[in-house]
Amino acid sequence: MESYPAVTATRNYDRLVGLYDLLASLWSGGAIRAARLWCARQTRSRSRVLVVGPGTGEDAAICCARGAQVQLVDVSEKMLEAAVLRCKSSGGTEPVAIHDDFREVQFSQPLDDILSPFFLNIFSAQELPQLLGHMRDSISSGGRILISDFSPPLRFIATSTLMELWHGIPMAFFFLFTGNAWHRVHDLPHALEEAGLTIIQRKRFRIFGIGPRWIEALIVEIKSDR
């Protein structure tokens, strides 16, 4: 498997702490938040949970409130600080913050659940195998990966074009401001299949509650035949 250098994947996320949730809400009409929180509520209480790229930590706080042993990984120090404070306010367990590139973090114990809230969209399609492989190798035999992200590309040209344009607006912003990779909508089901993972549950969310179902949440496990 191709390896990538241990460099900071993004920049300027520290400056987005106060705007991050607002931007997501204005752009998706709450669909992004709904998908993230749905995944958080599927985590198991008193389990070992990792949140990769927790943002301001609303979903991580739910896991802490449920009694999980939560670890947070992010390259943005300010985002980590915001997520930790939010978790502490939940009244549950206190999270462990890891200020590092997820690709370079090794975990002492296998994880029960990994939350990936729109984290994979930061990277190019060429980097997905390494990222998904590291997630797969970091969970226990009965572990799961809970992904909130964009729905896979659509078959019809007209709707696919509209989706790519809608996806491209924030893509352009983050590409210019934070250095995120520029790419089309990821075909996550295909990437997961290639990584030896299988989808056991999925839920789609409408933009602004009435629009197309372009946001989805996936629960993923290691293929049993591996």
CORTANOR-V136853 format. One record per residue. N is the residue number from 0. RES is the residue in one letter. SS is DSSP state (H for helix, E for strand, - for the rest). PHI is phi in radians with two decimals (NA if undefined). Layout:
n = (N;N)
res = (RES;RES)
ss = (SS;SS)
phi = (PHI;PHI)
//
This chain:
n = (0;1;2;3;4;5;6;7;8;9;10;11;12;13;14;15;16;17;18;19;20;21;22;23;24;25;26;27;28;29;30;31;32;33;34;35;36;37;38;39;40;41;42;43;44;45;46;47;48;49;50;51;52;53;54;55;56;57;58;59;60;61;62;63;64;65;66;67;68;69;70;71;72;73;74;75;76;77;78;79;80;81;82;83;84;85;86;87;88;89;90;91;92;93;94;95;96;97;98;99;100;101;102;103;104;105;106;107;108;109;110;111;112;113;114;115;116;117;118;119;120;121;122;123;124;125;126;127;128;129;130;131;132;133;134;135;136;137;138;139;140;141;142;143;144;145;146;147;148;149;150;151;152;153;154;155;156;157;158;159;160;161;162;163;164;165;166;167;168;169;170;171;172;173;174;175;176;177;178;179;180;181;182;183;184;185;186;187;188;189;190;191;192;193;194;195;196;197;198;199;200;201;202;203;204;205;206;207;208;209;210;211;212;213;214;215;216;217;218;219;220;221;222;223;224;225)
res = (M;E;S;Y;P;A;V;T;A;T;R;N;Y;D;R;L;V;G;L;Y;D;L;L;A;S;L;W;S;G;G;A;I;R;A;A;R;L;W;C;A;R;Q;T;R;S;R;S;R;V;L;V;V;G;P;G;T;G;E;D;A;A;I;C;C;A;R;G;A;Q;V;Q;L;V;D;V;S;E;K;M;L;E;A;A;V;L;R;C;K;S;S;G;G;T;E;P;V;A;I;H;D;D;F;R;E;V;Q;F;S;Q;P;L;D;D;I;L;S;P;F;F;L;N;I;F;S;A;Q;E;L;P;Q;L;L;G;H;M;R;D;S;I;S;S;G;G;R;I;L;I;S;D;F;S;P;P;L;R;F;I;A;T;S;T;L;M;E;L;W;H;G;I;P;M;A;F;F;F;L;F;T;G;N;A;W;H;R;V;H;D;L;P;H;A;L;E;E;A;G;L;T;I;I;Q;R;K;R;F;R;I;F;G;I;G;P;R;W;I;E;A;L;I;V;E;I;K;S;D;R)
ss = (-;-;-;-;-;-;-;-;-;-;-;-;H;H;H;H;-;-;-;H;H;H;H;H;H;H;H;H;-;-;H;H;H;H;H;H;H;H;H;H;H;H;-;-;-;-;-;E;E;E;E;E;-;-;-;-;-;H;H;H;H;H;H;H;H;-;-;-;E;E;E;E;E;E;-;-;H;H;H;H;H;H;H;H;H;H;H;H;H;-;-;-;-;-;-;E;E;E;E;-;-;H;H;H;-;-;-;-;-;-;E;E;E;E;E;E;E;-;-;H;H;H;-;-;H;H;H;H;H;H;H;H;H;H;H;H;H;H;E;E;E;E;E;E;E;E;E;E;E;E;-;-;-;-;-;-;H;H;H;H;H;H;H;H;H;H;H;H;H;H;H;H;H;H;H;H;H;-;-;-;-;-;-;-;-;-;-;H;H;H;H;H;H;H;-;-;E;E;E;E;E;E;E;E;E;-;H;H;H;-;-;-;-;-;E;E;E;E;E;E;E;E;-;-;-;-)
phi = (NA;-1.16;-1.84;-2.05;-1.16;-1.42;-2.08;-1.12;-1.27;-2.47;-2.45;1.21;-1.12;-0.98;-1.36;-1.71;-0.94;-1.31;-1.95;-0.97;-1.18;-1.12;-1.06;-1.11;-1.21;-1.13;-1.42;-1.90;1.12;1.61;-1.17;-1.10;-1.08;-1.07;-1.18;-1.08;-1.24;-1.06;-1.08;-1.05;-1.30;-1.56;-1.22;-1.60;-1.14;1.03;-1.90;-1.59;-2.11;-1.93;-1.97;-1.66;1.16;-1.28;1.08;-1.54;1.54;-1.12;-1.26;-1.08;-1.09;-1.09;-1.10;-1.10;-1.10;-1.50;1.53;-1.33;-1.54;-1.78;-2.05;-2.07;-2.15;-2.79;-1.47;-1.65;-1.13;-1.19;-1.10;-1.06;-1.05;-1.11;-1.17;-1.10;-1.06;-1.16;-1.14;-1.10;-1.25;-1.29;1.40;-1.78;-1.22;-1.67;-1.36;-1.78;-1.70;-2.09;-1.55;-2.89;-1.39;-0.91;-1.09;-1.86;-1.63;-1.93;-1.86;-1.23;-2.25;-1.12;-1.62;-1.45;-2.44;-2.07;-1.68;-2.16;-1.46;1.02;-1.30;-1.15;-1.23;-1.21;-1.89;-1.33;-1.08;-1.17;-1.57;-1.02;-0.99;-1.17;-1.13;-1.18;-1.12;-1.18;-1.09;-1.01;-1.32;-1.65;-1.75;-1.27;-1.06;-1.84;-1.34;-2.39;-2.04;-1.96;-1.96;-1.94;-2.93;-1.44;-1.11;-1.14;-0.96;-1.53;-1.39;-1.40;-1.06;-1.10;-1.20;-1.12;-1.13;-1.07;-1.12;-1.12;-1.13;-1.13;-1.16;-1.27;-1.09;-1.21;-1.02;-1.11;-1.08;-1.23;-1.07;-1.37;-1.57;-2.02;1.48;-1.01;-1.15;-1.66;-2.80;-1.34;-1.05;-1.18;-1.61;-1.11;-0.94;-1.17;-1.10;-1.15;-1.04;-1.13;-1.53;1.38;-2.08;-2.30;-1.44;-1.86;-2.78;-2.54;-2.47;-1.87;-2.24;-1.44;-1.15;1.00;1.36;-2.29;-1.52;-1.17;-1.54;-1.74;-2.09;-2.54;-2.13;-2.19;-1.92;-2.21;-2.25;-1.24;-1.04;-1.23;-1.61;-1.33)
//
